[in-house]
């Protein structure tokens, strides 16, 4: 008989008849949602790496974030939940690194989207109340569209 | 403008041992993304180690898996079987597998083929001070067993060897193109 190579938790789900069992560690991510293709994009966030570097547990980080327990921290680290602005700044305060370094994948995704929009705005034609304002506006949008961001480490 | 600079390759180093398996996920620029030990106690160690490996592959989607070369070594039968199963699993997922012997690891990292595991670990702790220095175990005495953290260092060494080999391959490819 061929040996099964499926995670035990998933085996349990498949064999259970009746209501679905909630398993803590189901990590079958949709490849497209996490990293679009192999070796193409960085991880959405590096919270796990930074937490391990500081030797903090999920419970410790949860306490520092003001969360009830480590479950939320786990979801952030597994990319299944995006933290809000308060939590993101709390993370910055905990690890002492800028948000772009803590969330490199998310940052590059947003940065690309902004640049795309800036190009559309550029094509649409820019108008201001006066000539100098229009020139300044055009300059700003051109700068955004062509800006080379300092990409975070990952 | 498409961001091409962020294109990275990820390597998953796996170092199984009697207690479980050490793992390290490394990006191309020698950046450690994740590292640790999955402890496996009780029976069916290989099955459980494989499920842990499957979870790691699922989560990190590595481009390369680096494992130890057991040909000509005295590794236990169970570990050899486990490594073969990992290779089969990686092939099923279309992931490249690179194997390095202990000697290759020592030559690559310590530039000395007669190095010890502890020397390797000390060297890696210097290379990755933020990540690994506080995981460095005390030197093993003759009457003590291998500390479980040592698997992390082995996994990191494997991942690093894989990245170095990839770099050497790229340089050779570049040189051959230029020569032609």
Interface residues (C-beta under 8 A of the other chain):
Chain A: X3 X4 X5 X6 X7 X8 X25 X27 X28 X29 X31 X34 X35 X38 X39 X40 X41 X42 X43 X46 X48 X49 X52 X53 X55 X78 X104 X108 X111 X112 X115 X146 X148 X149 X151 X153 X154
Chain B: X1 X2 X3 X5 X6 X7 X8 X9 X10 X27 X29 X31 X32 X33 X34 X35 X36 X47 X48 X50 X51 X54 X55 X58 X59 X61 X63 X85 X89 X92 X130 X131 X134
